[in-house]
Amino acid sequence: MWVLKCSVAFLLLIIGTCSGVPRDGYGPGKQDWGFVEVRKGAHMFWWLYYTTADVDQYTDRPLLIWLQGGPGASSMYGNFEELGPLTLEGEYRNHTWVRNYNVLFIDNPVGTGFSYVENSTLLTKTNAEIADDLLTFTKEFYRLNPEFKYTPLHIYAESYGGKMAPEFAYVLNKAITNEEIDIKLESVGIVAPWVSPIDSVLSWGEFLLNMGFVDTKGYRKIQAAAIETEHILNEGKYLEATWQWGKTENVILEQTLGIDFYNVLFAQDFLSTQFRLTMFAKDMKQATLDSAIRLASEDRDQMLQDLMRGPVASALELPPESLFGSQAGNVFGSMAEDFMKPAIHIIELLLNSTSLDVIVITGQLDLIVATPGNVAWMEKVQWSGRNQYLQAPRDGVGPQGMLEGYQKSFGNLYMYWALRAGHMVPADNPVFMDYILEKHASYP
């Protein structure tokens, strides 16, 4: 179904459609939201926050898209836990991106968050299908919001979103080149990106050993499980490789007594760890699925669900069929065969055939997409500037006097190492994230 944004029928008759109308939603500032039917029966939810900056027109500031991970994790996590105007507790966030930019949250793939499908057969199965749905969405969004046509567009995504966003950016750029859509796409930024899953998995054991979370015996057990994942993947058994990925995570839970995969310095509840280990023992596939779409503690995940299904759904007057999170497990299940496949070739296409800035951001304390794994796959990328990138200097970044991280670049490829940050860099080190945004999504 459609959530109509204009109620004046007479106006619709004149212009034939309804353009973006800033309105009150949930929380501060003007917003807009709705659904796009990207395929018959497949409905994608979007929520736009107009910038709160002191500007003559909203379109004076760039438009930033945010995609989450999983697949099956809602962009509402990024909204309320990382970069939106309100925290999960309803407090104002000082470092919200909305302060300087228009921010568009998309629940993607269909079936994620408030997005929904009328039949499970409509769920996506590949990264390419996700990109096609996002392209369809974007064309419709700009049809409804033509005022953003000349506004610079930047795509940002996190975790598995870091695998989806590059292919989305590639097909969108191709559509722009083919004059299917007339907009100003300028960059794609991927935070803790699941671009080369096996490089991440193979980095876990040594990372934990060097950080002091396991001994040599524990390292060998983790490494054995990781190598088995690689072996299965190399045989082309992609679905089996996904379940072996889950088994490897379980070995890490056992050896570390419950380390937080998203920030290794976060304290873990011992009883919760024992429960997760029990779940893996009872139903490994279900536990793997739960792990993939779980971004925070069970309490905070429940808080997010309660907020979305209650006050937010009520304030936005969302239809009952879009019940938040009700199809998330099915989303991951449908994508499970694609989950462990690498997307390095898409990065190569972006670097070799477009002028888009390709921005890779990695957190020092992230385990699930650990920095050593990101460094490894980036050095494999085959593009015209590869040798120059490898030889480029790595500089420190300290916009406010304190060292926040490091940067390295050549041509249109940029890598940023965020200090004191785990998987969720925008939340863990907002000063560094602001620096990156100001550099790549600049405005007058």
C-alpha positions in Angstrom: 0.0 0.0 0.0 1.0 3.6 -0.3 1.2 6.2 2.5 0.0 9.3 0.8 1.8 12.5 1.6 -0.7 15.0 0.2 -4.3 15.1 1.1 -5.6 17.8 -1.2 -7.2 15.9 -4.1 -7.6 19.0 -6.1 -3.8 19.5 -6.0 -3.2 16.0 -7.1 -5.4 16.5 -10.1 -3.3 19.5 -11.1 0.2 18.1 -10.7 -0.5 14.3 -11.0 1.5 13.4 -8.0 2.4 14.6 -4.5 5.9 16.0 -3.8 7.7 16.0 -0.5 5.8 17.8 2.3 7.8 18.4 5.5 5.5 17.5 8.5 5.6 16.6 12.1 6.4 12.9 12.8 8.0 11.4 15.8 10.7 13.5 17.6 12.0 16.9 16.7 12.2 18.6 13.3 10.3 18.2 10.1 10.1 14.7 8.6 8.4 12.7 5.9 7.9 9.0 5.4 6.1 6.4 3.4 6.3 3.1 1.4 7.4 2.4 -2.1 6.1 -0.7 -3.8 9.4 -1.8 -5.4 7.8 -4.9 -6.9 4.2 -5.9 -6.7 3.6 -7.0 -3.1 7.0 -5.9 -1.9 6.9 -2.6 0.1 9.9 -0.6 1.2 9.7 1.8 4.1 11.5 5.1 4.2 11.8 7.9 6.7 13.3 11.2 5.8 14.6 13.8 8.4 14.9 17.2 7.0 18.0 19.0 8.3 17.6 21.3 11.3 20.4 23.5 10.0 19.7 27.2 9.7 19.3 27.2 5.9 16.9 29.0 3.5 15.9 25.7 1.9 16.4 22.1 3.1 18.0 21.3 -0.3 20.9 23.6 0.5 22.3 20.7 2.4 23.3 17.3 1.0 21.0 14.2 1.3 22.5 11.2 3.0 21.0 7.7 2.8 21.5 5.3 5.6 21.3 1.5 5.2 21.7 -1.0 8.1 23.1 -4.6 8.1 22.0 -8.1 9.0 20.6 -8.6 6.4 17.3 -8.1 8.3 18.5 -5.4 10.7 16.4 -2.3 10.5 17.8 1.2 9.7 15.8 2.3 12.8 18.8 1.0 14.8 21.0 3.5 13.1 18.3 6.1 13.6 17.8 5.7 17.4 21.2 4.2 18.4 23.7 5.9 16.2 22.9 9.1 14.3 19.2 10.2 14.4 18.0 13.2 16.4 16.7 11.1 19.3 18.3 8.3 21.4 16.4 5.1 22.2 15.7 6.7 25.6 14.1 9.7 23.9 16.9 12.1 24.7 18.4 14.6 22.1 21.5 13.4 20.4 24.3 16.0 20.2 26.0 14.5 17.2 23.0 13.7 15.1 23.7 13.8 11.4 20.4 15.7 11.0 22.1 18.7 12.5 23.9 19.3 9.2 22.3 17.0 6.6 19.0 15.7 5.3 19.0 12.0 6.3 17.0 9.3 4.6 16.6 6.0 6.5 15.6 3.0 4.4 14.4 -0.3 5.8 16.1 -2.7 3.3 15.9 -5.4 2.0 12.1 -5.7 1.9 10.9 -7.5 4.9 13.3 -5.6 7.2 12.0 -3.3 10.0 8.8 -1.6 8.8 9.3 -2.9 5.2 7.2 -5.9 4.4 6.3 -8.4 1.7 2.8 -9.8 1.1 4.3 -13.2 0.3 7.6 -14.7 1.5 8.5 -15.6 -2.1 9.0 -11.9 -2.7 12.0 -11.7 -0.3 15.4 -11.0 -2.0 17.9 -13.8 -2.4 20.9 -12.0 -3.7 22.8 -8.7 -3.4 22.0 -7.9 -7.0 18.2 -8.2 -6.3 18.7 -5.9 -3.3 20.4 -3.3 -5.5 17.6 -3.5 -8.1 15.0 -2.9 -5.4 16.9 0.1 -4.1 17.2 1.5 -7.6 13.4 1.2 -8.1 12.9 2.8 -4.7 15.3 5.7 -5.5 13.5 6.5 -8.8 10.2 6.7 -7.0 11.6 8.6 -4.1 12.9 11.3 -6.4 9.6 11.3 -8.4 7.9 12.1 -5.1 10.6 14.5 -3.9 11.9 16.3 -7.1 13.2 19.2 -5.0 16.3 17.0 -4.1 17.2 16.5 -7.8 20.1 18.8 -7.7 21.1 18.1 -4.1 24.3 16.1 -3.7 23.5 12.5 -2.6 25.8 10.3 -0.5 25.0 6.7 0.4 26.2 5.4 3.8 25.8 1.9 5.2 27.0 -0.3 8.0 27.9 -4.0 8.4 26.0 -6.1 5.8 24.8 -2.7 4.5 28.4 -2.2 3.5 28.0 -5.1 1.1 24.7 -3.9 -0.2 25.5 -0.2 -0.6 28.4 -0.5 -3.2 26.2 -2.5 -5.6 23.4 -0.1 -5.1 25.7 2.8 -5.8 27.0 1.1 -8.9 23.6 0.4 -10.5 22.4 3.8 -9.5 25.4 5.5 -11.1 24.8 3.4 -14.2 21.2 4.5 -14.3 22.3 8.1 -14.0 24.8 7.6 -16.9 22.0 6.0 -19.0 19.7 9.0 -18.2 17.2 6.9 -16.4 17.3 9.2 -13.5 18.8 12.7 -13.1 20.4 13.2 -9.7 23.8 14.0 -8.2 25.3 10.9 -6.6 28.8 11.7 -5.3 30.0 9.0 -2.9 29.4 5.7 -1.1 30.6 5.3 2.5 30.7 1.9 4.1 31.2 1.5 7.9 32.5 -1.9 9.2 31.7 -3.4 5.8 31.0 -7.1 5.2 32.6 -6.8 1.8 34.8 -9.9 2.1 33.3 -12.1 4.8 36.0 -14.7 4.8 38.7 -12.1 5.3 36.8 -11.0 8.4 36.4 -14.5 9.7 40.1 -15.4 9.2 41.1 -12.3 11.1 39.2 -13.2 14.3 41.6 -15.6 16.0 44.7 -13.5 15.7 42.9 -10.4 16.6 41.6 -12.0 19.8 44.9 -13.5 20.7 46.7 -10.2 20.3 44.1 -8.4 22.3 44.5 -10.9 25.2 41.0 -12.4 25.0 42.2 -16.0 24.2 45.3 -18.0 24.8 47.1 -20.0 22.1 44.8 -23.0 22.6 41.8 -20.8 22.2 43.3 -19.2 19.1 43.9 -22.6 17.5 40.3 -23.6 18.0 39.0 -20.4 16.5 41.4 -20.6 13.6 40.4 -24.2 12.9 36.8 -23.2 12.7 37.6 -20.2 10.5 39.7 -22.3 8.1 36.9 -24.8 7.8 34.6 -21.9 6.9 37.1 -20.9 4.2 37.4 -24.5 2.9 33.6 -24.9 2.6 33.3 -21.5 0.9 36.0 -22.4 -1.6 34.1 -25.5 -2.5 31.2 -23.2 -3.5 28.9 -24.5 -0.7 27.7 -21.0 0.2 24.8 -21.9 2.4 26.9 -24.4 4.4 29.6 -21.7 4.7 27.0 -19.4 6.4 26.2 -22.0 9.0 29.9 -22.7 9.5 30.3 -19.0 10.1 27.7 -19.3 12.9 29.7 -22.3 14.4 32.9 -20.2 14.3 31.1 -17.4 16.2 30.0 -20.0 18.8 33.6 -21.2 19.3 34.5 -17.5 20.0 31.7 -17.2 22.5 33.0 -20.4 24.3 36.6 -19.3 24.3 36.1 -15.7 25.3 33.1 -16.4 27.6 30.9 -14.0 25.7 32.8 -11.2 24.1 30.8 -8.5 22.4 31.2 -8.9 18.7 30.5 -5.2 18.0 32.8 -3.7 20.6 35.3 -6.0 22.4 35.5 -3.6 25.4 31.8 -3.7 26.1 31.0 -5.7 29.3 29.0 -8.9 28.8 26.4 -10.4 31.1 27.7 -13.9 32.0 24.2 -15.4 32.2 23.3 -14.0 28.8 26.4 -15.7 27.4 25.4 -19.0 28.9 22.0 -18.7 27.3 23.4 -17.9 23.9 25.7 -20.9 24.1 22.7 -23.1 25.0 20.8 -21.7 22.0 23.7 -22.6 19.7 23.8 -26.1 21.1 20.0 -26.6 20.6 19.5 -25.0 17.2 22.6 -23.8 15.5 20.9 -22.4 12.4 18.3 -20.4 14.4 21.0 -19.1 16.7 23.1 -18.1 13.7 20.1 -16.2 12.3 19.4 -14.5 15.6 23.1 -13.5 15.9 23.1 -11.9 12.4 20.2 -9.5 13.1 21.0 -8.8 16.7 22.8 -5.5 17.0 22.7 -4.8 20.7 21.9 -6.5 24.0 18.6 -8.3 24.1 17.2 -5.6 26.4 18.0 -2.8 23.9 16.8 -4.8 20.9 13.5 -5.2 22.8 13.4 -1.5 23.7 13.8 -0.7 20.0 11.1 -3.1 19.0 8.7 -1.8 21.7 9.4 1.8 20.6 8.8 1.1 16.9 5.7 -1.0 17.4 4.2 1.4 19.9 4.9 5.2 19.9 6.6 5.4 16.4 4.0 3.3 14.5 1.3 5.3 16.2 2.8 8.7 15.5 3.5 7.8 11.8 0.1 6.0 11.4 1.7 3.0 9.9 -0.5 0.1 8.7 -0.7 -3.1 10.7 0.8 -5.2 7.9 4.1 -3.4 8.4 4.6 -4.7 12.0 8.1 -3.8 12.8 10.6 -6.7 12.7 8.0 -9.4 12.1 9.8 -10.6 8.9 13.4 -10.0 9.9 14.3 -13.7 10.4 12.8 -14.6 7.0 15.0 -11.9 5.4 18.2 -13.5 6.7 17.0 -17.0 5.9 16.3 -15.9 2.3 19.7 -14.3 2.0 21.7 -17.0 3.8 23.2 -18.5 0.6 24.4 -15.1 -0.5 25.7 -14.1 3.0 29.3 -15.3 2.7 29.9 -14.4 -0.9 32.4 -11.6 -1.4 31.6 -8.3 -3.0 35.2 -7.1 -3.8 34.4 -7.1 -7.5 31.8 -4.4 -6.9 34.4 -2.2 -5.2 36.6 -2.8 -8.3 33.8 -1.8 -10.6 33.2 1.4 -8.6 36.9 2.4 -8.7 37.6 1.5 -12.3 34.4 2.8 -14.0 33.0 5.6 -11.8 34.2 8.8 -10.3 32.4 8.2 -7.0 34.3 8.5 -3.8 34.5 5.1 -2.2 34.9 5.5 1.6 35.8 2.6 3.9 35.5 3.1 7.6 36.7 0.6 10.2 36.6 0.6 14.0 39.6 -0.3 16.1 37.5 -2.3 18.6 35.2 -4.1 16.2 35.4 -7.9 16.1 32.7 -9.0 13.7 34.2 -7.0 10.9 37.7 -6.6 12.4 40.1 -4.0 11.0 42.8 -6.6 10.0 40.2 -8.2 7.7 39.3 -4.9 6.1 42.9 -4.1 5.5 43.4 -7.5 3.9 40.6 -7.3 1.4 41.3 -3.7 0.5 44.9 -4.7 -0.5 43.4 -7.3 -2.9 41.3 -4.8 -4.8 42.4 -4.7 -8.4 42.1 -1.1 -9.8 44.2 1.4 -11.7 45.4 3.1 -8.5 46.2 0.0 -6.5 50.0 0.4 -6.3 49.7 4.1 -5.5 47.2 3.4 -2.8 49.4 0.7 -1.2 52.3 3.2 -1.1 50.3 6.2 0.1 51.1 7.6 3.5 48.8 7.0 6.5 48.1 10.3 8.3 46.6 11.0 11.7 43.3 12.8 12.2 42.7 15.1 15.1 40.2 17.8 14.2 39.8 18.9 17.9 43.3 18.2 19.0 43.0 14.6 20.1 44.0 11.8 17.8 40.7 10.3 16.6 42.0 7.9 13.9 44.0 7.6 10.7 43.4 8.1 7.0 44.9 6.8 3.8 43.8 7.5 0.2 44.6 7.6 -3.4 42.3 8.7 -6.2 38.8 8.1 -5.2 39.5 5.4 -2.6 39.6 6.4 1.0 40.2 4.3 4.2 39.6 5.6 7.7 40.7 3.8 10.9 38.5 5.0 13.8 40.1 4.9 17.3 38.0 4.1 20.4 35.3 2.7 18.2 33.7 -0.6 17.5 31.3 -1.7 14.8 29.1 1.4 15.3 31.6 4.2 14.5 28.9 7.0 14.2 27.9 6.3 17.9 31.3 5.3 19.3 33.4 8.1 17.8 31.1 10.8 16.4 33.9 13.4 16.2 35.8 11.2 13.7 32.6 10.5 11.8 31.8 14.2 11.6 35.3 14.8 10.1 34.6 12.2 7.4 31.2 13.6 6.6 32.5 17.2 6.4 35.3 16.0 4.0 33.1 14.0 1.6 29.7 15.6 2.0 30.7 19.2 2.2 28.3 22.1 1.8 28.7 25.9 1.4 
